[in-house]
Amino acid sequence: AASGRPYQFAVRTRWLAGRTPCGHVDAGHAGALPPTAGCKLSDCTAVSDPDEVRLYRPDAAHVAYHYMPGCLPVVVFLGGLRSDMSGIKALYLERWCRHRGQAFLRLDYRGHGASGGSFEALGISDWLADVQCLLKACAIEAPVVVGSSMGAWLGLLLATDSATPLHGLVTLAGAADFTECLLWPRLNARQRAEIVHDGVTHVPSRYGDGPYPISRRLIEDGRQHQLLNAPLTLACPIRIIHGTCDPDVPPAHSVRLFEHVHAPHATLTLLQGGDHRLSTPAALDEITMAIEALVDDAPVPHKDE
C-alpha cells in the first residue's frame, strides 16, 4: 500500500439461523431533515415536504432523499437497480442508526422511486452523479457507504474517487460491473438485437416488479465504469457480504472482488443460505455488525445540527 500499511484480509463463512446451505462457492471462478442552508452547491436547491426532501438541479430531474442528522460518520445507503429508499434494508438501517444516534442518508436515484427522470434514459454515470451531488449538497464528508447490489458498484466507484473519500464501505450482494459481466451474457440474441436497434429490451423479474427495461444507455455507459479488469486500490476498509444462495449475483462475484481489491483492511463474509436481498433478521444482524465495526472505529465528533 502507498501508506506503508500492510493489507489485511479475512474470510468468514456464517450460517443464517434456520437456513440450510445450498452449495459451495468455487473461489476459482471468478424523520429529521437537514436544513437547506447546508447545501453546498449553488446550482442545487433542497426542498422538503412532509414525506421527503428533494434536491433540484437545473440541468436534471430532482433526486428524492431522506437525511437524519446525528453522530458522524454518516451512514449512506445505496440501493440496487430498480429498488427504492423504502425497501426493508434502507428502513431497517435507518431505525438502527436512529437507535444509535447515528446520522443516516437514503435516496432514490433518478428514474427510481420518488425521484424524477426516465429510467430508460439513465445509467451508472447518472446515478453516481446523483450520489456525488447529494453528498456535496448535504455537506457529508467521509461517510460509511453501504451499497446493495448495483449500489455496491456505485460505492466502489465513490471509493476510487479521491474527490469523495470514504470512511468505510460495506457491499451487500455486490454487483460491480454487472452490466457487462452478468447482464449482457444472460441476454439472448433477440434481446441484444432489440438493445442495439431499438435502444431497449425488457427482461423478467423474479420479484414481481418486472419486466425490467434494459437500455442501450445502461449497457454502454456501464462499460465506461468497469472496475474488475484492472487493479482496484481503495483507501478505506471494505466489508464484503454475500449470500451463498443468491440467484441474481453469484457469490463467486464477491469472491472475485475480494481477491481483486487492495484495501487497508478487507473481509469477506459468505452467508450460508442467504439470498440476493439479504433482508432476513439474521442477514440484517450481519450487516449492522459490519457497519458498527466501521463506525465505531471512527474518532469523529458529533455533527452540529
Disulfide bonds with the S-S distance in Angstrom:
Cys22-Cys245 1.60
